[in-house]
């Protein structure tokens, strides 16, 4: 099995909806950033790819027929070289709306958890390191908070995809367009009586992150309190001796 569809659009351009749509059309499974949570060992492979080290793409994508979102979109050229017959989908949206959405979701999530806890959670440490390697530093040079810089990177990437991918192999696509253009490009019948997936909006994403962060902060606070109580007990014990 090899990749038949490569998503070249940045995260927060409707990539989770596109993942669901592609799987509905039979491209199962479709790789997305969420897959790195399921397969934490992939994080090191993506970081290695960003460093220019060789990656066994066939092994990484075993069981997948499509790949969208980050990290794959950052390597669309390498994936095209490996899978030259794959179709490429560039998901796009209004640049200002894209930036505001990314700022309030994936960038917000990067800073929502106490940084010191990552050293006690190796999986989270590897994942956040991969995000920095591929996205925040690797793509935005550590300047995503600078809106004009981020927008220039966004436009430059999209323009580069349009120049690089042969026109008959590329679909520039907004998920708001629904099934029509996507199915025509992929040669698939649109699912009957099934609306196009609309997933992972900003409010839903932030709500999930706030809940997860509250749990982590709660555990962190409890751990700190136990340490403090332990130190007090130890001090009192030593004073009595």
Buried (B, 14 or more C-beta within 10 A) or exposed (E): EEBBBBBBBBBBBBBBBBBBBBBBBEBEBBBBBEBBEEEBEBBEBBBBBBEEEEBEBEEBBEEBBBBBBBBBBBBBBBBBEBBEEBBBBBBBBEBEEBBBBBBBBBBBBBEBBEEEBBEEEEEBBBBBBBBBBBBBBBBBEEBBEEBEBBBBBBEEBBEEBBEEBEEEBBBBBBBEEBBEBBBEBBEBEBEEEEEBBEBBEBEEBBEEBEEEBEEBBEEBEEEEEEEEEEEEEEEEEEEEE
